[in-house]
Each structure stands twice: as C-alpha cells, then as structure tokens.
Amino acid sequence: MKTKITELLGIEYPIIQGGMAWVAEHNLAAAVSAAGGFGILGSATAPADVVRGWIKEVKETTDK
C-alpha cells in the first residue's frame, strides 16, 4: 500500500504505533516494524540506560 505516509517513513503499511509509556518497549516496537508499520519506543519516563538497551534489542531483532 502506498500513501504519502508510507513513502515518507519508508514503511509498508500506514500503521504508526503509539508511544505508550512502558507498554511500547522493544518487543512491541520491533514486532510492529517487522510487520511493515512504524514501531515506536515509549521512552519519556524510562531511564537512559533502559532506553539504550531497548534500542539495542530492536536493532538485534529487526532490520527495520
């Protein structure tokens, strides 16, 4: 499916996951990205070392 959003973000489907605080951690973001959407880490209140770990996990889980 091609839309302005899919082209802008380089995704397959116009699905953008919300950054839902501690719910939107690395497993969810990687799964949404691997499925063709735009996965987002919810990191507003997370400590920096936790976010770094999540980013590492996403990079190891998917190439998106």
N, C-alpha and C positions, 0 to 999 in steps of 0.2 A: 504494500500500500504506500503510495507516495502522496505526501502532503507537504506544505511549507515547513511544518514542524519536523517531520521525519528527515527532510533534506537538511535543515538547519542543524539538527542534533546528530545526524548520521545514524539514525535508528531505523528499524524495520517497520515498527508499528507506532502510531501516535499515542503511546501509553507512557505517562510520566508518573512514577511512583512518588508519593508524598514523603517528605522527611518527617516521619512520625516518632520523634524523640528516640527512646531506647528500643522501640519496635523495629525501626528501619536500620538494622545493623547489617553486617557484612553478608550474612546468608540471604536475606531478602533482596538487598541491592544487587548482588551477583545473580540471583535467580531471575529477577526482572530484566536485567541487562542481557543475560544469556538467552532469554526468551524473545528478545527483539525490542524491548521497551527501554526506558531511561531510568535506571536504578539510581537511587539517591540514599546516601548515608545520613541519618538523622543525628547530627553531632553537636547541636547547640550547647547542651549541658554536659557532654561527655568530656572527660579529661583528655588532654592531648595524646598521652601515651596509648589510651584506648583507641582513639581515632586512628592513630598511626598503625596500630595492629589490625584494625578493620580494613584499612586501605590495603595493607599487605595481603590480607586474606582474599579480598576481592580480586586483586591482581593475580593471585595464585589460582583462583577459582575460574575466572573467565578472561578472555582476551578482549572483551568489550570495554 
